[in-house]
Amino acid sequence: MVRNKKSQKKQETQTLSLELAGPTAVRHLWGRGSVASGLTPQRLANLLKSAAEGDTEAYLTLAEEMEERDPHYSSVLRTRKMAVASLPVTVVAGGEDSRAQQCAQDIHRLMEAPDFGDLVDNALDALGKGYSVNEIMWDRTGVKWEPKAYRWRDPRFFLFHPEHPEDMRIVDEADPIHGLSMPPYKFIVHQPRLKSGLTLRGGLARLVAFSYLCKMYGMKDWLGFLESYGIPLRLGKYGPSASEEDKKVLKTAVANIGSDAAAILPDSMVIEFQQVAQASGASEVFSRMVEWIDRQISKAVLGQTATTEGTPGKLGNEASQEAVRQDIIAADARQLANTLNRDLIRPYIDINYGPQAVYPRVMITLPEKEDVTALAANLEKLVPLGLKVSASEVRTKLGLSEPAKEADLLSVSTTPAQASATNRAQGCACSNRAINRSQADEIDLLASEMLMDWEPQMTPVTAPVMEAIKRVEDYEQLIALLPQLLDKADVKKLTESLAQAGLMAYGTGVEGQE
């Protein structure tokens, strides 16, 4: 019994390093041919119905061809993918102990591998088709098992069990109906939940398919219209004495002048170009229909009808993230992170370190945009009132790093005092006070004495503000409360102290004049 278990475990371990879902006689990349060519509403309806019942090959082929044939759909789908693929990936350790930190370091190293970006791109192919599969090719030669490659697998290589529609299996000649089960720790299966329900009905291609069909019909009609009315009608005229041979020459000239823009004919014959005035604005009907369909596709994929044209001065990642609704990006990123944690991070830790109580995890989050202007204005108002803020936290919000010790630092520029004219008459200095007179020391002592009790004097003023800072959730709420807080501030002690200091300074000044 023990020997059989060891043999079975060894066989399962060897399976992880083999290629299980590569192309074969029943799994080939060419499929059954084109589906988009000659697509009709009836055929599309049958295709979508079959896909919902488990026969997904025709639907997946159409989804692939839609990305190849419709530039707008391909563009907006790529924009949505790039909005997630360009987000930073962070690793959170499962604990503070050395083992948890070592696990987190290994996962961080996996995230920095060159092929990890390709894995993310291929996983996001599920947005259009409903699911995507990447096969992990494990390298067993080292001390630790490492993923040496992530191989994208055509979604047509997989099927769903007829009795369990969420059970994905490998298409194989050994069982063409039910397929083969997918071993654990071997495949990264991303199934984004764009809507509740079966995975088979969740891809964006299914949502956009009918719009795509209408757009193709509209473009076909548009091209037919341009072919008919784009070139003026050529009308040839011949005289009553024209022979049959002359008529043939005229007919050939009229037919060829549309493409060759040149013809020869006798003097007795004339070719006239007739403009069709009624068709001058008819082409706008087709253009408006195609543009309307494009806007609906943008809504379906991006969540909004934002322009997909390039914006001068915008970086690629920034522009793609602005084109897609932020909540959609956040949801896509969260679901992708869950897939990676389930199908890549946990298998890697289990294989190399064994099961853990808490696993490290990756997080793909959308960076929050900081309103730098509002932050600077609030700091300018609150710091003088006693608000203590960490300089490192402010640098983080501004996206600035800690300066090096010998770095050339920016500072507030000081304007030098304007020199007096060299030809200015020099007055008598006999009435000036001596710089070593004791008045300066008395003023310094007075200032030091007044500042000894500044905190108790300022506390009644700043206490309401500090309490409000703890209660509010953002700067806007605090700014709105400031007028009320200042009205409630007790400035009695501060006013008395300032009045006393002013009187003492005045007395010191009068004494110095004597």
C-alpha positions as CSV (number, residue, x, y, z in Angstrom):
1,M,0.0,0.0,0.0
2,V,2.8,2.4,1.0
3,R,4.8,1.5,-2.1
4,N,1.8,2.1,-4.3
5,K,1.2,5.6,-2.8
6,K,4.9,6.5,-3.3
7,S,4.8,5.2,-6.9
8,Q,1.6,7.3,-7.5
9,K,3.2,10.4,-6.0
10,K,6.3,10.0,-8.1
11,Q,4.2,9.6,-11.2
12,E,2.3,12.8,-10.4
13,T,5.5,14.6,-9.7
14,Q,6.9,13.5,-13.1
15,T,3.7,14.6,-14.8
16,L,4.3,18.2,-13.7
17,S,7.4,18.5,-15.9
18,L,5.7,17.0,-19.0
19,E,3.8,18.9,-21.7
20,L,0.2,17.8,-21.2
21,A,-1.9,20.2,-23.4
22,G,0.2,20.7,-26.5
23,P,-1.1,20.4,-30.0
24,T,-2.0,16.9,-31.1
25,A,-4.2,15.3,-33.8
26,V,-7.4,16.4,-31.9
27,R,-5.9,19.6,-30.5
28,H,-4.7,21.7,-33.5
29,L,-4.5,25.4,-33.9
30,W,-6.2,25.5,-37.3
31,G,-9.7,24.6,-36.0
32,R,-12.5,24.0,-38.5
33,G,-11.7,27.0,-40.7
34,S,-13.1,30.5,-40.7
35,V,-16.3,31.3,-38.9
36,A,-16.5,35.1,-39.6
37,S,-16.6,34.6,-43.4
38,G,-20.2,34.5,-44.5
39,L,-21.5,35.0,-41.0
40,T,-25.3,35.5,-40.9
41,P,-27.7,36.3,-38.0
42,Q,-29.0,32.8,-38.0
43,R,-25.6,31.2,-38.0
44,L,-24.5,33.6,-35.2
45,A,-27.5,32.7,-33.1
46,N,-26.8,28.9,-33.6
47,L,-23.2,29.4,-32.8
48,L,-23.8,31.3,-29.5
49,K,-26.4,28.7,-28.5
50,S,-24.0,25.8,-29.1
51,A,-21.3,27.6,-27.1
52,A,-23.6,28.0,-24.2
53,E,-24.3,24.3,-24.3
54,G,-20.6,23.3,-24.3
55,D,-19.6,23.3,-28.0
56,T,-17.2,26.3,-27.9
57,E,-14.9,25.7,-30.8
58,A,-16.9,27.8,-33.4
59,Y,-17.5,30.6,-30.8
60,L,-13.8,30.8,-29.8
61,T,-12.8,30.8,-33.5
62,L,-15.2,33.8,-34.1
63,A,-13.8,35.6,-31.0
64,E,-10.3,35.2,-32.4
65,E,-11.3,36.4,-35.9
66,M,-13.2,39.4,-34.4
67,E,-9.9,40.7,-32.9
68,E,-8.3,40.2,-36.3
69,R,-10.9,41.8,-38.5
70,D,-12.4,44.7,-36.5
71,P,-9.7,47.3,-35.8
72,H,-11.9,49.1,-33.3
73,Y,-12.8,46.1,-31.2
74,S,-9.1,44.9,-31.3
75,S,-8.0,48.4,-30.2
76,V,-10.4,48.8,-27.2
77,L,-9.8,45.2,-26.1
78,R,-6.1,45.7,-26.2
79,T,-6.5,49.0,-24.3
80,R,-8.4,47.2,-21.5
81,K,-5.7,44.5,-21.3
82,M,-2.9,47.0,-21.2
83,A,-4.6,49.0,-18.5
84,V,-4.2,46.0,-16.2
85,A,-0.9,44.7,-17.5
86,S,0.8,48.0,-16.9
87,L,-0.1,48.1,-13.2
88,P,2.6,47.4,-10.6
89,V,2.7,44.0,-8.9
90,T,3.6,43.9,-5.2
91,V,4.3,40.9,-3.0
92,V,2.9,40.7,0.6
93,A,4.7,38.2,2.9
94,G,2.6,35.7,4.9
95,G,4.3,36.6,8.1
96,E,7.3,38.3,9.8
97,D,9.4,35.2,10.5
98,S,12.4,34.4,8.3
99,R,10.7,31.5,6.5
100,A,7.8,33.7,5.4
101,Q,10.2,36.4,4.3
102,Q,12.2,33.9,2.3
103,C,9.0,32.7,0.6
104,A,8.1,36.3,-0.3
105,Q,11.5,36.9,-1.7
106,D,11.1,33.8,-4.0
107,I,7.7,35.0,-5.2
108,H,9.2,38.5,-5.8
109,R,11.9,36.9,-8.0
110,L,9.2,35.1,-10.0
111,M,7.4,38.4,-10.6
112,E,10.6,39.9,-12.0
113,A,11.3,37.1,-14.4
114,P,11.1,38.3,-18.1
115,D,8.4,35.8,-19.0
116,F,6.0,36.9,-16.2
117,G,4.9,39.8,-18.3
118,D,4.0,37.5,-21.1
119,L,2.0,35.3,-18.7
120,V,0.0,38.3,-17.6
121,D,-0.7,39.3,-21.2
122,N,-1.8,35.8,-22.1
123,A,-3.9,35.4,-19.0
124,L,-5.8,38.6,-19.9
125,D,-6.8,37.0,-23.2
126,A,-9.7,35.6,-21.1
127,L,-11.4,39.0,-21.2
128,G,-12.4,38.4,-24.8
129,K,-13.0,34.7,-24.8
130,G,-14.2,34.0,-21.3
131,Y,-11.2,32.0,-20.1
132,S,-7.5,31.5,-20.8
133,V,-5.1,28.7,-19.9
134,N,-1.3,28.8,-19.5
135,E,0.6,25.6,-18.8
136,I,3.5,25.7,-16.3
137,M,6.6,23.9,-17.5
138,W,8.4,23.1,-14.2
139,D,12.2,22.9,-14.1
140,R,13.3,20.1,-11.7
141,T,17.1,20.3,-12.2
142,G,17.8,22.8,-9.4
143,V,17.4,22.6,-5.6
144,K,14.0,24.3,-6.0
145,W,11.4,23.7,-8.6
146,E,11.1,26.7,-10.8
147,P,8.7,27.6,-13.7
148,K,11.0,27.6,-16.7
149,A,8.2,28.6,-19.1
150,Y,4.5,29.6,-19.2
151,R,3.0,28.2,-22.4
152,W,-0.2,29.7,-23.7
153,R,-2.7,27.1,-24.7
154,D,-5.4,27.6,-27.2
155,P,-8.8,27.7,-25.4
156,R,-10.2,25.3,-28.0
157,F,-7.9,22.7,-26.5
158,F,-10.2,22.5,-23.5
159,L,-13.9,21.6,-22.9
160,F,-16.3,21.6,-20.1
161,H,-17.8,18.5,-18.6
162,P,-21.4,18.0,-19.9
163,E,-22.7,17.3,-16.4
164,H,-20.5,19.8,-14.6
165,P,-20.4,23.0,-16.7
166,E,-17.7,24.6,-14.6
167,D,-15.3,21.6,-14.7
168,M,-12.7,22.4,-17.4
169,R,-11.0,19.4,-18.9
170,I,-8.4,18.7,-21.6
171,V,-9.6,17.7,-25.1
172,D,-8.0,14.3,-25.8
173,E,-8.5,11.4,-28.1
174,A,-8.7,9.1,-25.1
175,D,-12.0,10.6,-24.1
176,P,-13.4,12.9,-26.8
177,I,-16.7,13.5,-24.9
178,H,-15.6,14.2,-21.4
179,G,-11.9,14.9,-21.9
180,L,-9.1,14.4,-19.4
181,S,-8.9,16.0,-15.9
182,M,-6.4,18.8,-15.4
183,P,-3.8,17.9,-12.8
184,P,-3.2,20.4,-10.0
185,Y,-0.2,22.7,-9.9
186,K,0.1,22.5,-13.7
187,F,-2.2,25.1,-15.3
188,I,-3.0,28.7,-14.6
189,V,-6.6,29.1,-15.5
190,H,-8.0,32.7,-15.6
191,Q,-11.8,33.0,-15.6
192,P,-12.7,36.7,-15.2
193,R,-16.2,37.2,-13.8
194,L,-17.5,39.9,-16.1
195,K,-21.0,38.8,-15.2
196,S,-22.5,36.2,-12.9
197,G,-23.2,32.9,-14.5
198,L,-21.4,30.2,-16.4
199,T,-17.9,30.8,-17.7
200,L,-19.1,29.8,-21.2
201,R,-21.3,32.9,-21.3
202,G,-18.9,35.4,-19.8
203,G,-16.5,36.6,-22.6
204,L,-16.7,40.1,-24.1
205,A,-16.7,38.5,-27.5
206,R,-20.1,37.1,-26.8
207,L,-21.4,40.5,-25.8
208,V,-20.0,42.2,-28.9
209,A,-20.7,39.5,-31.4
210,F,-24.0,40.9,-32.7
211,S,-22.7,44.4,-32.9
212,Y,-19.7,43.1,-34.9
213,L,-22.1,41.3,-37.3
214,C,-24.2,44.5,-37.8
215,K,-21.1,46.5,-38.3
216,M,-19.8,44.1,-41.0
217,Y,-23.1,44.3,-42.8
218,G,-23.1,48.1,-42.6
219,M,-19.5,48.3,-44.0
220,K,-20.5,45.9,-46.8
221,D,-23.4,48.1,-47.8
222,W,-21.2,51.2,-47.5
223,L,-18.7,49.8,-49.8
224,G,-21.4,48.8,-52.3
225,F,-22.8,52.3,-52.1
226,L,-19.3,53.8,-52.8
227,E,-18.9,51.4,-55.7
228,S,-22.1,52.5,-57.2
229,Y,-22.1,56.2,-56.5
230,G,-18.4,57.0,-55.8
231,I,-17.8,57.3,-59.6
232,P,-20.2,59.4,-61.7
233,L,-22.4,57.7,-64.2
234,R,-20.7,57.6,-67.6
235,L,-23.2,58.2,-70.4
236,G,-22.1,57.6,-74.0
237,K,-23.9,59.2,-77.0
238,Y,-23.6,58.2,-80.6
239,G,-25.2,59.6,-83.8
240,P,-27.8,58.0,-86.0
241,S,-25.2,57.0,-88.5
242,A,-23.0,55.1,-86.0
243,S,-22.3,51.5,-87.0
244,E,-22.3,48.5,-84.7
245,E,-18.5,48.6,-84.6
246,D,-18.7,52.3,-83.5
247,K,-21.2,51.4,-80.7
248,K,-18.8,48.7,-79.4
249,V,-15.9,51.2,-79.4
250,L,-18.1,53.7,-77.4
251,K,-19.2,51.0,-74.9
252,T,-15.7,49.9,-74.3
253,A,-14.6,53.5,-73.8
254,V,-17.4,54.2,-71.3
255,A,-16.6,51.0,-69.3
256,N,-12.8,51.6,-69.2
257,I,-12.8,55.3,-68.4
258,G,-13.9,54.6,-64.8
259,S,-10.6,52.8,-64.0
260,D,-8.3,54.0,-66.7
261,A,-9.4,57.6,-66.8
262,A,-8.6,57.6,-70.5
263,A,-10.4,56.6,-73.8
264,I,-10.4,57.3,-77.5
265,L,-13.5,57.6,-79.7
266,P,-14.6,59.2,-83.0
267,D,-15.6,62.9,-83.1
268,S,-19.2,62.0,-83.7
269,M,-19.4,60.3,-80.2
270,V,-19.7,62.0,-76.8
271,I,-19.2,60.8,-73.2
272,E,-21.0,62.7,-70.5
273,F,-20.6,62.3,-66.7
274,Q,-23.9,62.4,-64.7
275,Q,-23.8,63.3,-61.0
276,V,-26.4,61.7,-58.8
277,A,-27.4,64.6,-56.5
278,Q,-29.8,62.6,-54.4
279,A,-26.9,60.4,-53.2
280,S,-24.6,63.2,-52.0
281,G,-25.6,62.7,-48.3
282,A,-26.6,59.1,-48.3
283,S,-23.2,57.8,-47.3
284,E,-23.6,59.6,-44.0
285,V,-26.2,57.1,-43.0
286,F,-23.7,54.2,-43.2
287,S,-21.0,56.2,-41.5
288,R,-23.3,57.2,-38.6
289,M,-24.4,53.6,-38.1
290,V,-20.8,52.3,-38.1
291,E,-19.7,55.0,-35.6
292,W,-22.7,54.3,-33.4
293,I,-21.8,50.6,-33.3
294,D,-18.2,51.5,-32.4
295,R,-19.5,53.6,-29.5
296,Q,-21.5,50.6,-28.2
297,I,-18.5,48.4,-28.5
298,S,-16.5,50.9,-26.5
299,K,-19.1,50.9,-23.8
300,A,-19.1,47.1,-23.6
301,V,-15.3,46.8,-23.4
302,L,-14.1,50.1,-21.8
303,G,-17.2,50.9,-19.8
304,Q,-17.4,54.3,-21.4
305,T,-17.3,56.0,-24.8
306,A,-14.0,57.8,-24.3
307,T,-12.0,58.6,-27.4
308,T,-9.6,56.0,-28.5
309,E,-7.5,58.4,-30.5
310,G,-4.1,59.3,-29.3
311,T,-3.8,62.3,-27.0
312,P,-0.7,64.5,-27.4
313,G,1.4,64.6,-24.3
314,K,-0.1,61.4,-22.7
315,L,2.1,58.4,-21.9
316,G,0.9,55.0,-23.1
317,N,0.1,53.5,-19.8
318,E,-1.5,56.7,-18.5
319,A,-3.7,57.0,-21.6
320,S,-4.9,53.4,-21.5
321,Q,-5.8,53.7,-17.8
322,E,-7.7,56.9,-18.4
323,A,-9.6,55.3,-21.3
324,V,-11.0,52.4,-19.2
325,R,-13.2,53.1,-16.2
326,Q,-11.2,52.9,-13.0
327,D,-13.6,50.5,-11.2
328,I,-13.3,48.1,-14.2
329,I,-9.5,48.2,-14.0
330,A,-9.6,47.6,-10.3
331,A,-11.9,44.6,-10.7
332,D,-9.8,43.1,-13.5
333,A,-6.6,43.5,-11.5
334,R,-8.1,41.9,-8.4
335,Q,-9.4,38.9,-10.3
336,L,-6.1,38.4,-12.1
337,A,-4.2,38.6,-8.7
338,N,-6.6,36.0,-7.3
339,T,-5.8,33.7,-10.2
340,L,-2.1,34.1,-9.8
341,N,-2.3,33.5,-6.0
342,R,-4.3,30.3,-6.6
343,D,-2.6,28.7,-9.6
344,L,1.0,30.0,-9.4
345,I,2.0,31.3,-5.9
346,R,0.4,28.5,-3.8
347,P,1.7,25.7,-6.1
348,Y,5.2,27.1,-6.0
349,I,5.2,27.4,-2.2
350,D,3.6,23.9,-1.7
351,I,6.1,22.2,-3.9
352,N,9.2,23.9,-2.5
353,Y,8.3,24.7,1.1
354,G,5.2,22.5,1.8
355,P,1.7,23.7,2.8
356,Q,1.7,26.9,4.8
357,A,-0.9,28.3,7.3
358,V,-0.6,31.7,5.5
359,Y,0.8,32.0,2.0
360,P,2.5,35.0,0.5
361,R,0.3,36.8,-2.1
362,V,0.6,39.2,-4.9
363,M,-1.4,42.3,-5.2
364,I,-2.2,44.2,-8.4
365,T,-3.7,47.6,-7.4
366,L,-4.5,50.8,-9.2
367,P,-2.3,53.6,-7.9
368,E,-4.3,56.4,-6.3
369,K,-3.8,59.8,-8.0
370,E,-2.7,62.4,-5.5
371,D,-4.0,66.0,-5.8
372,V,-0.6,67.7,-5.3
373,T,-2.1,71.2,-5.3
374,A,-4.6,70.4,-2.6
375,L,-1.9,68.5,-0.6
376,A,0.4,71.5,-0.7
377,A,-2.3,73.9,0.2
378,N,-3.4,71.8,3.2
379,L,0.1,71.4,4.5
380,E,0.7,75.1,4.2
381,K,-2.3,75.8,6.4
382,L,-2.1,72.9,8.9
383,V,1.7,72.6,9.6
384,P,1.9,76.1,11.1
385,L,-1.0,75.1,13.4
386,G,1.0,72.3,14.9
387,L,0.1,69.3,12.6
388,K,3.1,66.9,12.6
389,V,3.7,65.3,9.2
390,S,6.4,62.8,8.2
391,A,8.6,64.1,5.4
392,S,8.9,60.6,4.0
393,E,5.1,60.3,3.8
394,V,4.9,63.5,1.8
395,R,7.6,62.3,-0.5
396,T,5.7,59.1,-1.1
397,K,2.5,61.0,-2.0
398,L,4.5,63.2,-4.4
399,G,6.3,60.3,-5.9
400,L,9.7,61.5,-4.8
401,S,12.5,59.3,-3.4
402,E,14.7,59.9,-0.3
403,P,17.6,62.1,-1.4
404,A,21.1,60.7,-1.2
405,K,23.5,62.2,1.4
406,E,25.7,64.0,-1.1
407,A,22.9,64.9,-3.6
408,D,22.4,68.4,-4.8
409,L,19.3,69.5,-3.0
410,L,16.7,72.0,-4.0
411,S,16.1,74.9,-1.5
412,V,14.2,78.1,-1.2
413,S,16.1,80.8,-3.1
414,T,16.9,83.9,-1.2
415,T,16.9,87.3,-2.9
416,P,20.0,89.3,-2.0
417,A,19.5,92.8,-0.6
418,Q,19.7,95.4,-3.2
419,A,23.0,97.4,-2.9
420,S,22.8,101.1,-2.4
421,A,24.1,103.4,-5.1
422,T,27.8,103.9,-4.9
423,N,27.4,107.7,-5.4
424,R,25.0,108.0,-2.6
425,A,26.0,110.6,0.0
426,Q,27.2,109.0,3.2
427,G,25.4,110.3,6.3
428,C,27.0,110.8,9.7
429,A,27.2,107.6,11.7
430,C,27.8,109.3,15.0
431,S,24.1,108.9,16.1
432,N,24.0,105.1,15.4
433,R,23.9,102.7,18.3
434,A,26.9,100.6,19.0
435,I,26.5,97.0,17.9
436,N,27.8,95.7,21.3
437,R,25.1,97.5,23.2
438,S,23.1,95.3,25.6
439,Q,19.8,96.0,23.9
440,A,20.1,93.0,21.6
441,D,20.6,90.7,24.5
442,E,17.6,92.1,26.3
443,I,15.4,91.5,23.2
444,D,16.7,88.0,22.9
445,L,15.9,87.3,26.5
446,L,12.4,88.7,26.1
447,A,11.7,86.6,23.1
448,S,13.0,83.4,24.9
449,E,10.9,84.2,27.9
450,M,7.7,84.6,25.8
451,L,8.4,81.4,23.9
452,M,8.8,79.3,27.0
453,D,5.0,78.9,27.4
454,W,3.9,78.8,23.8
455,E,2.6,75.3,23.8
456,P,0.0,75.9,26.6
457,Q,-1.0,79.1,24.9
458,M,-1.5,77.5,21.5
459,T,-3.2,74.3,22.8
460,P,-6.7,75.9,23.0
461,V,-6.3,77.0,19.4
462,T,-4.9,73.8,17.9
463,A,-6.8,71.2,20.0
464,P,-10.1,71.5,18.1
465,V,-8.2,71.2,14.8
466,M,-6.3,68.2,15.9
467,E,-9.5,66.5,17.1
468,A,-11.1,67.2,13.7
469,I,-8.2,65.7,11.9
470,K,-8.8,62.4,13.7
471,R,-12.5,62.4,12.8
472,V,-12.5,63.4,9.1
473,E,-11.7,61.1,6.2
474,D,-10.1,63.4,3.8
475,Y,-8.7,66.9,3.4
476,E,-11.9,68.4,1.8
477,Q,-13.9,67.7,5.0
478,L,-11.2,69.2,7.1
479,I,-11.0,72.4,5.0
480,A,-14.8,72.7,5.2
481,L,-14.7,72.5,9.0
482,L,-11.8,75.0,9.5
483,P,-14.1,78.2,9.8
484,Q,-16.2,76.5,12.5
485,L,-13.0,75.3,14.3
486,L,-11.4,78.8,14.3
487,D,-14.6,80.3,15.7
488,K,-14.5,77.8,18.6
489,A,-10.8,78.3,19.3
490,D,-10.0,79.9,22.7
491,V,-7.5,82.6,22.0
492,K,-7.7,84.4,25.4
493,K,-4.3,83.1,26.7
494,L,-2.6,83.7,23.4
495,T,-4.0,87.3,23.2
496,E,-2.9,88.1,26.7
497,S,0.6,86.8,26.1
498,L,1.0,88.7,22.9
499,A,-0.3,91.9,24.6
500,Q,2.1,91.4,27.5
501,A,5.0,90.8,25.1
502,G,4.2,93.9,23.1
503,L,4.1,96.0,26.2
504,M,7.4,94.7,27.5
505,A,9.0,95.2,24.1
506,Y,7.7,98.8,24.0
507,G,9.1,99.4,27.5
508,T,12.5,98.0,26.5
509,G,12.5,100.3,23.5
510,V,11.7,103.4,25.4
511,E,14.4,102.6,28.0
512,G,16.9,102.2,25.2
513,Q,16.1,105.7,23.8
514,E,17.0,107.3,27.1
